[in-house]
Structure formats: structure tokens, C-alpha cells
Amino acid sequence: MEALRILGAVLGVVVLLATTASVLQAVVMPGGRIGRLFRAVDRAVDRCFVLAGRPFHDYDQRYRVLAFQAPITQAILLGCWLVGYLIGFALLLWPETKNLAQAIREAGSSLFTLGFASTGTEGPTAIDFLAGATGLIVVALQIAYLPTLYAAFNRRETEVTLLAVRAGKPAWGPELLARSRFTITTSELPDFYRQWERLAADIAESHSSYPILIRFRSPHPDASWLIALLAVMDSAALYSALAPSEVPLQARLCLAMGFRCLQELATTVGLSFDPDPRPDAGIALTREEFDEGMARLESVGFPMERSPDEAWAHFQGWRVNYESIAYRLAWAIDAVPAAWSGRRRSGEAPVAPRRVVNRTPENPEGAPPPTRGTAVP
């Protein structure tokens, strides 16, 4: 029996080291690392929410359920860390207490700083002190970790909210370019793309360091950080394909940073991808979907140097760099089913962005928004 207790103590050291490594990976160490514990908890919680969301065929209803997924995952992860430390310290105390139940009671008393149970000898007392310090440190790290998450979340969601009036809800690349004819001027687009280039870099750094942010949803059901980023990248790719001599350099830089951002996130969550695909490799977006976007741009008189047939090949060459990653991430997090964002688990049809209604005293029912250079009806 003594040999079994010693073997248990050795196993306890292994459990403590593994739990500490998980805490450091998730909370302290920067960079795209997902520990096995985080991955296991995330997959288990995701399966539960997939089942919970099946009765809801409407996305707005399913959103109310899915909004709890990230907080619950984080809470369960904290609970797993505490249970891991409880088991580890209990196994470490077992040879001294001679009773596993008493060892668990003493480890819990010390870990949660209650202090009602102690063996009293030198060895167990040292372990009790270590367990007490560990409990305080883990909870303190978690408390300090949450403001970091919320700060990154707020930076992201501020830009996503601002995008709503420029690209609709849910966001759509052609809609962003179409509204540039009456919401933002062409001269403002370079600053817009520069801002989203920085946001893509911010998302790449923060979401790879803290992967739970990938599952945190926007406050509004029709908004999504991933759909917003995809819409901005699509708009830059469309602009480059349709009017190569007019597209601002910042749009190309935004595209390049967007490629890198999605690739960083794919590496973090373990999605395979081709880092340098051929421009003629083909994309999942159909020509019919592309033509719907072209029709939207033509309806507002967006300037085009190339015909839709000529632009299609160039657009594919840009989109092939990011489409597969964006589609797989949108599937994984069950993002709002927006146009040009791939299929969803529920099989829902894409939701078209809400169009701007130009209501005036002369036309209270609304008229199409005026384009640049035209009078308000």
C-alpha cells in the first residue's frame, strides 16, 4: 500500500506540472498556443451547444444560446484548473495522511484558503502552504486576465459597430463599396483600410494569444467580427479586381494583413491551409453569388475599369488566399449566416444586409440613397 501511495505522489507531481503548464499557456504566455486541456474543454462545450442550438432554426434565437458559450467555456476551464490542483496536492499529501479522503480534504482546505484541516507535520505543512499560494495565484491571474480579454473585445467591437453603417448588418463586401457612393467618400477609403489593417493585426495578436476571444460574440446578433473582417477583405479584393488603377495602396496592405491574421488564427486553432495557393486554384464562392455583388455595385454606378467577366478571374486570385480559412472559422463558431461567408451547421440561407432607406419629408416611404454628384430626391 505504501508503494501505491508513493506512486500516487509521483502522479500528483505530474498532474500539478501539467495543470500549471495549462494555466501558463492560457493566461500568461503570449502567442498562438492552445493547450490540450483548453482544446478538450472547448470541444466538449461546443458539442453541448451544438445540441442545445438544434431546436432553434432561426439564428436570432440560436444566438441567445450561443452567446453563453465563451463565458461557460472560460468558467469550466477555471474549474478544471482548480480540480487539477486539488487532485495533484491531494495525491502529494496521500503518503503523509495515509488516507486519500483526508488528503483531499486537507488539499481543498489549503487550496481554497479555508485552513480548517492540516496534518501538522513539516512535510504536509509545506505542501499546505504551497497549495494555499497556488489557489490565490490562479484566482488572481484569472481576475487580471478578464480585463485583458474585455479590452481586446471592446477594441474589436468598436470597429465592428462602426462598420454597420458602411457595410450593412450583416456586413457584405459589395455593400461596403456600394455605400462608398453615399456614406464615405473615395478619399476616405485609404484611412478606412488603414484602420482595418491595424485592427487585423490587433486581432491576429490578441486572438492567437487568447483563443477564447474567437468565440466571444458581438452584442448584436447580426454583427460578427469574422464576417466584418471578411467583408472588408472582400471589398478590398473587389476594388483591386474592378479598378486596379484606382484602388488605394492601403486596400492592398489591408488584404495582406487580413491574410496573415486569418492564417495566424488557423494555426492557433489547428486548421490546415495552403499558405501560398495558386490564383487559379478556384474558390467556393459561385459565379452567381459574384454576379449578385456586381449587380449591387452597378445599381449605384460604382466605377469599373474591368467587366464582371474580366474581374472574376482577378477576384478569385485574391480571395483564394483567405476564403477557405474564413469559411471554416465561420462554420466552427456558427457566425451569422451572411452573404459570401459559406455554409452553416444549421443550413440556413444567407441573410442579406439591410439596405439604407432614404426617408425625407417629400418621400416619407423612402427612396434609394443618392449617389455622389446627384441631388437628394
N, C-alpha and C positions, 0 to 999 in steps of 0.2 A: 504493500500500500504506500509505503514511503517513496518507493521509486515512481509510482504513479503521480504522487504529489510533486515530486521534483520535475517530472516530465511536464506536468501542468504548469509549473512555474516558468519553465523554458517556453512553453506555448504562450504564456501570458506576456513574456517579453516580446515575442514575435507579434502578438496582437497589438501591444502598445506601440511598437515601432510602425506597424502598418497603419494604425489609426492616426498617428502623428504625421506620417507622410501624406495621408489623405487631407488632413487639416491644412498642412503647409501648401499643398498643391492647389487647394480650392480657395484659400483665403490670403496667403502670404506671397507665394511665388508668382511673379508676372510671367506672361507668355501663354501660348496655347497648349495647356496641359489639362487633360481630363483624367482623373484617377479612376481606378476600377470601381471604387465604391460609388462615386458620383455617377458614373455611367450606368451601374446596376440600378441605383435608385431612380435615375431619370427614366430608364426604360420601363421599370415596374410601374411608376406613377403614370407614364404615358399610356401604357396598356389599360390601366384603370380608367383614365379619362377618355380613351377611345371608346370603351364600352359604355361609359356614362353619357357620352355625347351621341350615341347611335339613335336614341329615340327622338332626337331633335333634328329635323330635316332642314329647318331654317337656320341660317348662320347666326342671325342676331340672338336666337335662343341658345344656340350652342356656345356662343361667345361668353354668355353669362356663366357657363360652367367652366369653360377653358381658362377664364381669367384667374381662376384659383390654382391652376396647375403649377406655375412657377413658385408662388409662395409655399404651397404644400410640399413641393419637392425640396425647397430650402429647409423647411421645418423638419422634414423627415431626415434629411442629411445631418442636421444638428443632432437629432435624436440618435442616429446611428453612431455618430462620434462619441456621444456620452455613453451609450451602451457598450461600445468597443472599449472605452477606457474602464468602465465598470467591470467588464469581464476580465480585461487584462490585469487590473490591480487585484481583483479577487483571486485569480489564479496565482498571482505572485505572493499573495498572503496565505494561500492554502497550506504550504508546508509548515507555517508557524501556528496557524489556528487549529490545524488537524481536522477542521470541519468546513466543508465547502460552503454550506449555508451561512455559517458565521463569517466566513471570509467575504462573501458577497455583501452581507450586512455591514461589515466594517468598511469595505471599499466604498459602498454607497454613502455611508456616513461621512467619510472623508472627502469623497469626490464632490458631493453637494454641500460641503462645508457645514454639515449639521453637528458633527462632533459628539454624537451620543454613544458611539461604540469604538473601543480601542483595546487592543491586546495588552499594551503597556510595556512590552519589552522593546529593546533598542531597534531590532530589525523591523518589526511591524510599524513602530512609531515613525521611522524614517520613510517607509512606504506610505503611511497615512499623510505625512507632510507633503510628499510628492503628489499624491492623489488630490489633496486639497488645493495645492497650487495649480495643478493641471485643470481642475474644474473651473477655477477662477479665470485662468488664461484663455481657455476655449470659449467661455461665455463672453469675455471681454473682447476677444478677437471677432466674434460674431457681431457684437454690438458696434464695433468700429467698422466692420465690413459693410453693414447695411447702408450707412451714409454714402459710402463709395458707390454702391450699386445705384442708389437713388440719384446721385449726382450725374452719373453716366446716363441713366434713364431720362432724366429731365433734359439734358443737353440734346439727346436724340429726339425726344418727343416734341421739343420746341420747334425744331426744323420740320418734323413730320406734320405738325399742325399748320405751320406757315405754308406748307406745300399744298394744302387742301384748296386754297383759293386759286392756285396756279395750275393744278393738275387734276382737280376734282377729287371726289371721295367715292369709291377707292381710286387711288391715283392711276393714271394711264399716260404713257409716254406721248402718243399723238395728241392727247388732250392738253398736255403741257405746252407743246408747240403751238397748238391751235389758239390757246388762250394768250399766248405771247402777242397775238394780234390785237388784244384789247385789255389785257391786265398788266403786263410788263412789257417794256419796250425792248427792241432788239439790243439796244445799247446796254441794257441792264442784265442781259443773259450772261455775259462774262463773269460778273460778280456773283450771279446766282450759281453758276457752275463752279466757281472758285470756292464758294461756301460749302457746296456739297462735296467737293473734293476733300476739304478738311473734315467734314462730317464722316465721310467714308473711312478716312484714316483713323478718326476717333473710334468708330465702330470696330474697325479691324483690331485696334489695340485693346479696347475695353471688353469687347465681347469674346475675344480669344482668351483674355486673362480671367474673365468671369463669365463662363459659358451660360450660366443661368439667365443672363440678360437676353439671350436669344429667345427664350420662351416668355419673357415679360411682354405682355400685350399693351397696345396703345389704349388710352382711356375710351376712345370711341370705336365701336365695332367695325366701322368702315375704313378705319385707318390701320396701317401696319408699317413698321419701319422697313421691312423687307420689300413690300410692294412699293413703297415710296422710293427706295433706292433703285429698284428695278425700273420704275417709271422714269426717273431722272437719267439713268443709263440708256434706256430705250430712246429717250428724246435726243440725247447726245448722238447716239448711233444713227437715228433717223436724220438728224440735221447734217451729219457728216455724209450720209448716203445721198441725200437730196440736193444739198447745196454746199459742195466741198469748198468752194472758194469763199463762201460767206461764214462758214462755221467758225466760231471763236476758238483760239487755241485752248482756252480753259475747258471747253467741252471735251476735247481730246484728253486733257490731263485728268478730268473728272472720270472719264471712261477708264483710263489706265488705273487710277486709284480704286475704282469700283471693281475692276478685275481682281486686283490684289486683295481687296477687302473680302470678297466672296471666297477667294482661294484660301485666305487665312482661316476663315470660319469653317470651310470644308475640311481643312487639315485638322482643326481643333475637334470637330465632332466626328471625324473619321470617314468622311465621304471621299471616294476616289474621283479623280478628274484628270483631264488631259491639260497640262499646264501651257501647252502651245499647240492648239488644234489648227488644222488647215482651214483656210477661209471657205473652202468648198466642201467641208465635211457635212454640211446640212444641219438644219435646226428643226425643232419640234413645232415651232410656230408655222401655221399653214399660210399659203398664199392668200386664201380667202380672208383670214384674220388681218394680214398685212394690208389688203385692199380696203378693209373697213377703216383702218387708220389713215390710209391715203384719202379716202372719201371725206373723212373729218377735216383733214388739212385743206383739201380743195374747197370745202364749203366756206372756209374763212379766207381763201385767197392766199394761202401761205406760199411764198416764193420758192419755186423749184427749178433747179438747173437740169435735173435729170427726170426722165419719165418714170412712172412706177416700175415699169419693166426693167429699166436700167438700174434704178435704185435698189431693187430687190436683191440682186446679187451682192451689192456692196453692203447692204444692211445685214445680210446673212453672215458676211465676213466679220462684221463687228460682233454680232450677237452670239456667234458660236463660242466666243470666249467666256461667256458668263451664263448663258441660258440654262444649261443642264444643272449647274450648282443652284441657281435661283429657284428653279422648278422643284428640285429635291428638298431644299430647305423649306419652301412654301408647303410642300406636302407634309414634311415632318412636323412642322409647327401648326399646321392647319390654318394658314393665314387666310384672310378674307379672300374669297374667290374673285379676284379682279381679272379684267381682260389682260391677255398676253402674259398670264402668270402660271399656266399649266393646270393640270387636274388636281382635284382634292379628294381626300378619303371618302367624303360623302357623295361625290359625283355631282355636286351642284354646278349649275351653269354659271358662267362668269357674270358678275354684277357690273353693269355699265356705270361709269361715273355720272353723277348728277350734273346736268348742264346748267349754265348760268342763265337765269331768267331776267331780262332787262325790263323791269316794270317802271312805267312812267305815268304821270297824270294823264297824258294823252292816250296811253296804251296800257291800262292797268292789268290786262291779262298777260302782258309780256310780249316782247319781241326779241329776235336774235340780237345779242350784243353787237354794237358797232365795231367794225374793224378800224385799224389805223387809217386816218385820212378820209373817213366817212362821217357824215353828220349823224347825230343821235336822232332816231325817228321820233 
